[in-house]
Amino acid sequence: MTTQTDTTLLFHNTMRIADGHLEGFRAAVGRAVDFVQQHGPQLMVQTFVDEERMLAHSFQLYRDSDAVRLHWRLADPYIQEVTEHCRVERFEVFGEPDEDVTARMRAMLGDRCPLTFCPRIAGFVRFAAAPTVQSA
């Protein structure tokens, strides 16, 4: 039986920000995240910057491989803009994308950086807001 968590994919993209590009990178990521928040299929997107090491970490959660394909179709111009300011240093996929998404990721990243796939053992997703505790 396939459940939503059986098909859920979590991407962790580690990017090296080019010298002198930190502000351009921040602006491009801001525009990209604003766009996908309004139009993208991601369940979650979070990006973090380690300015000391000039590394950025992007985490994106997708419902399934179809959502990844939709993201690629919609967000390509934004992805291109972000990559003007950085290079992918490592890309990790948690979960098991279908053969098409796996092949496309291998083709896109080629030998430019390590690409790893980690199959799921167990887990769940909980996004509902926690109930508020009221004082007596």
TIKOLLUM-296016 format. One record per residue (C-alpha): residue number from 1; residue in three letters; x, y, z. Coordinates in Angstrom, 1 decimal, always signed. Example, Ala and Ser with C-alpha at 12.3 -4.5 7.8 and 13.67 -1.06 7.14 Angstrom:
<site 1; 'ALA'; <+12.3; -4.5; +7.8>>
<site 2; 'SER'; <+13.7; -1.1; +7.1>>
//
This chain:
<site 1; 'MET'; <+0.0; +0.0; +0.0>>
<site 2; 'THR'; <+1.3; +3.5; -0.9>>
<site 3; 'THR'; <+0.6; +6.3; +1.5>>
<site 4; 'GLN'; <+1.5; +10.0; +1.2>>
<site 5; 'THR'; <+4.6; +9.5; +3.4>>
<site 6; 'ASP'; <+5.7; +6.7; +1.1>>
<site 7; 'THR'; <+6.0; +9.1; -1.8>>
<site 8; 'THR'; <+7.1; +12.2; +0.1>>
<site 9; 'LEU'; <+10.5; +13.6; -1.0>>
<site 10; 'LEU'; <+12.8; +15.9; +1.0>>
<site 11; 'PHE'; <+15.6; +17.7; -1.0>>
<site 12; 'HIS'; <+18.6; +19.2; +0.7>>
<site 13; 'ASN'; <+20.6; +21.4; -1.6>>
<site 14; 'THR'; <+23.9; +22.8; -0.3>>
<site 15; 'MET'; <+25.1; +25.8; -2.4>>
<site 16; 'ARG'; <+28.5; +27.6; -2.4>>
<site 17; 'ILE'; <+27.8; +31.4; -2.8>>
<site 18; 'ALA'; <+30.2; +33.1; -5.1>>
<site 19; 'ASP'; <+32.4; +35.8; -3.7>>
<site 20; 'GLY'; <+30.7; +39.2; -3.8>>
<site 21; 'HIS'; <+27.3; +37.6; -4.6>>
<site 22; 'LEU'; <+25.8; +37.3; -1.1>>
<site 23; 'GLU'; <+23.3; +40.1; -1.5>>
<site 24; 'GLY'; <+22.4; +39.0; -5.1>>
<site 25; 'PHE'; <+22.0; +35.5; -3.9>>
<site 26; 'ARG'; <+19.7; +36.6; -1.0>>
<site 27; 'ALA'; <+17.6; +38.7; -3.4>>
<site 28; 'ALA'; <+17.3; +35.9; -6.0>>
<site 29; 'VAL'; <+16.3; +33.3; -3.3>>
<site 30; 'GLY'; <+13.8; +35.7; -1.9>>
<site 31; 'ARG'; <+12.1; +36.1; -5.3>>
<site 32; 'ALA'; <+12.2; +32.3; -5.9>>
<site 33; 'VAL'; <+10.7; +31.5; -2.5>>
<site 34; 'ASP'; <+8.0; +34.2; -2.9>>
<site 35; 'PHE'; <+7.1; +32.7; -6.3>>
<site 36; 'VAL'; <+6.9; +29.1; -5.1>>
<site 37; 'GLN'; <+5.0; +30.1; -2.0>>
<site 38; 'GLN'; <+2.3; +31.5; -4.3>>
<site 39; 'HIS'; <+2.4; +29.0; -7.2>>
<site 40; 'GLY'; <+4.6; +26.0; -6.4>>
<site 41; 'PRO'; <+3.7; +22.5; -5.3>>
<site 42; 'GLN'; <+6.1; +22.3; -2.4>>
<site 43; 'LEU'; <+4.7; +21.5; +1.1>>
<site 44; 'MET'; <+7.7; +23.3; +2.7>>
<site 45; 'VAL'; <+10.7; +25.4; +1.6>>
<site 46; 'GLN'; <+13.3; +26.7; +4.0>>
<site 47; 'THR'; <+16.7; +28.3; +3.1>>
<site 48; 'PHE'; <+19.5; +29.0; +5.5>>
<site 49; 'VAL'; <+22.8; +30.9; +5.0>>
<site 50; 'ASP'; <+26.1; +30.3; +6.7>>
<site 51; 'GLU'; <+27.8; +33.6; +5.9>>
<site 52; 'GLU'; <+31.0; +32.6; +7.5>>
<site 53; 'ARG'; <+31.5; +29.7; +5.1>>
<site 54; 'MET'; <+29.5; +31.3; +2.3>>
<site 55; 'LEU'; <+27.2; +28.2; +2.2>>
<site 56; 'ALA'; <+23.5; +28.1; +1.8>>
<site 57; 'HIS'; <+21.2; +25.2; +2.6>>
<site 58; 'SER'; <+17.8; +24.8; +1.0>>
<site 59; 'PHE'; <+15.3; +22.2; +2.1>>
<site 60; 'GLN'; <+12.2; +21.5; +0.0>>
<site 61; 'LEU'; <+9.5; +19.0; +0.8>>
<site 62; 'TYR'; <+7.4; +17.5; -2.0>>
<site 63; 'ARG'; <+4.3; +15.3; -1.9>>
<site 64; 'ASP'; <+5.7; +13.1; -4.7>>
<site 65; 'SER'; <+7.6; +13.0; -8.0>>
<site 66; 'ASP'; <+4.8; +14.7; -9.9>>
<site 67; 'ALA'; <+5.2; +17.7; -7.6>>
<site 68; 'VAL'; <+8.9; +17.8; -8.4>>
<site 69; 'ARG'; <+8.2; +17.9; -12.1>>
<site 70; 'LEU'; <+5.6; +20.6; -11.7>>
<site 71; 'HIS'; <+8.1; +22.7; -9.7>>
<site 72; 'TRP'; <+10.8; +22.3; -12.4>>
<site 73; 'ARG'; <+8.3; +23.5; -15.1>>
<site 74; 'LEU'; <+7.1; +26.5; -13.1>>
<site 75; 'ALA'; <+10.2; +27.7; -11.4>>
<site 76; 'ASP'; <+13.0; +27.3; -14.0>>
<site 77; 'PRO'; <+13.6; +31.0; -14.5>>
<site 78; 'TYR'; <+13.9; +31.5; -10.7>>
<site 79; 'ILE'; <+16.2; +28.6; -10.4>>
<site 80; 'GLN'; <+18.4; +30.0; -13.2>>
<site 81; 'GLU'; <+18.5; +33.4; -11.4>>
<site 82; 'VAL'; <+19.7; +31.8; -8.1>>
<site 83; 'THR'; <+22.4; +29.8; -9.9>>
<site 84; 'GLU'; <+23.9; +33.0; -11.2>>
<site 85; 'HIS'; <+25.1; +33.6; -7.7>>
<site 86; 'CYS'; <+26.2; +30.1; -6.5>>
<site 87; 'ARG'; <+27.1; +26.6; -7.5>>
<site 88; 'VAL'; <+25.5; +23.4; -6.1>>
<site 89; 'GLU'; <+28.1; +21.8; -3.9>>
<site 90; 'ARG'; <+26.0; +18.8; -2.8>>
<site 91; 'PHE'; <+22.4; +17.6; -3.4>>
<site 92; 'GLU'; <+20.7; +15.0; -1.2>>
<site 93; 'VAL'; <+17.4; +13.4; -1.9>>
<site 94; 'PHE'; <+15.6; +11.8; +1.0>>
<site 95; 'GLY'; <+12.9; +9.4; -0.2>>
<site 96; 'GLU'; <+12.6; +7.6; -3.5>>
<site 97; 'PRO'; <+11.7; +9.6; -6.6>>
<site 98; 'ASP'; <+10.4; +7.8; -9.6>>
<site 99; 'GLU'; <+12.8; +6.7; -12.4>>
<site 100; 'ASP'; <+12.1; +9.8; -14.5>>
<site 101; 'VAL'; <+12.9; +12.3; -11.7>>
<site 102; 'THR'; <+16.0; +10.3; -10.7>>
<site 103; 'ALA'; <+17.3; +10.3; -14.3>>
<site 104; 'ARG'; <+16.6; +14.0; -14.8>>
<site 105; 'MET'; <+18.4; +14.9; -11.5>>
<site 106; 'ARG'; <+21.4; +12.8; -12.5>>
<site 107; 'ALA'; <+21.4; +14.6; -16.0>>
<site 108; 'MET'; <+21.0; +18.1; -14.5>>
<site 109; 'LEU'; <+23.7; +17.7; -11.9>>
<site 110; 'GLY'; <+26.0; +15.4; -13.9>>
<site 111; 'ASP'; <+29.5; +15.3; -12.4>>
<site 112; 'ARG'; <+29.2; +18.9; -11.0>>
<site 113; 'CYS'; <+28.5; +17.7; -7.4>>
<site 114; 'PRO'; <+27.7; +14.7; -5.3>>
<site 115; 'LEU'; <+24.1; +13.5; -5.6>>
<site 116; 'THR'; <+22.9; +11.0; -3.0>>
<site 117; 'PHE'; <+19.6; +9.2; -2.5>>
<site 118; 'CYS'; <+18.5; +7.9; +0.9>>
<site 119; 'PRO'; <+15.5; +5.7; +1.0>>
<site 120; 'ARG'; <+13.0; +6.1; +3.8>>
<site 121; 'ILE'; <+12.9; +3.7; +6.7>>
<site 122; 'ALA'; <+10.0; +5.2; +8.7>>
<site 123; 'GLY'; <+8.4; +8.6; +9.4>>
<site 124; 'PHE'; <+5.4; +10.9; +9.3>>
<site 125; 'VAL'; <+4.6; +14.5; +8.4>>
<site 126; 'ARG'; <+2.7; +16.7; +10.8>>
<site 127; 'PHE'; <+1.9; +20.3; +9.7>>
<site 128; 'ALA'; <-1.3; +21.1; +11.5>>
<site 129; 'ALA'; <-0.9; +23.9; +14.0>>
<site 130; 'ALA'; <-0.6; +22.8; +17.6>>
<site 131; 'PRO'; <-3.6; +23.6; +19.7>>
<site 132; 'THR'; <-3.2; +26.6; +22.0>>
<site 133; 'VAL'; <-3.0; +25.9; +25.7>>
<site 134; 'GLN'; <-5.3; +28.1; +27.7>>
<site 135; 'SER'; <-4.5; +29.1; +31.2>>
<site 136; 'ALA'; <-7.1; +28.6; +33.9>>
//
